[in-house]
Amino acid sequence: MIFVPGCDRQRRDLTLWGSVTNTPKSRRQFESLADAADRTGLSIRTFRRRIAAGELPAYRSGTRVLRVDPADVDRLMVLVPTA
């Protein structure tokens, strides 16, 4: 149970797994491989290779649609030190 200030009742928040949590979790945002490619300038094929190599986690929705977390895509972009 969670105490909500200014409210006489307690509120039960359930996560996706059915457990009680003290803070509501924000929904994860996913993007298609095409959107990730447009945003980063990399090709869709590069993303598919990274997914196959296990370097980028991907999530399947249905039988054909792959989605990636933008934060995971951003972690692929590594800063190269300059001389």
N, C-alpha and C positions, 0 to 999 in steps of 0.2 A: 504494500500500500504506500502511496505517496501523499504527503501532506502538501496541499496547494494553498499558499497564502491568500487570505481573503475569501476563502471558501470553507464552509462548514463540513463538507464531505471530503472523504479521502477518495483518491482516484487510483485505479489500477491500470498501469500501462503494460501491455504485453508486446514483446518483440515478435519477430517473425517465428522464433522457435518456441514461443509460449511462456518464456520465463519473465519474471517481474524485473523491471529496470527502474533506476532512479532518474535517469535522464532519457528523454525520447531521442532516438537515433534519427539522424537525417537520412533521407533516401539517397542511395547511391545513384549517381548519374553515369550513364554509359553512352558511348558514341559508336557509330558504325566505323568500319575500317576505312570507308571512303571519307568520312568526316575527319578521322584522325590523320589520314593522308593529306587532306587539304590543309589542315591546321599546321602540320609539321613540315610539309614539303617532301615527305618520303612517299614511296609508292605503296600501294596496297600489297603488292607482292613481297615487299620488305617486311611488312607487318605479318603476313602469313608465314614467312620464313622464321621470324622471331617467335611466333606462336608455336610452330613446329619444333623449334629448338628448345622450347621451354623457358625462353627469356621474357616472354610477355604472356601473362595470364589472359585468357579470353573466356567469354561466357556465351553459350549458345542459347538462342531463343528460337524454338522450333527446330526444323531440320536443316535450314540453310543459313539463317542469320547469325553472324558472329558479332559480338559487341565487346568493346574493351573499355576499361576504366581510364579516363583521361589522366589521372594521377600516375597510373602505371606507364602510360605512354610517355609522360613527361620524365619519368625516371630513366627511360631509355636514352634520353638526350643527355649526354655526359659532356661537361665542360672540358675543353682541351686547353691545357696550359700553354701560354705563349712564351717564347724565349725572351 
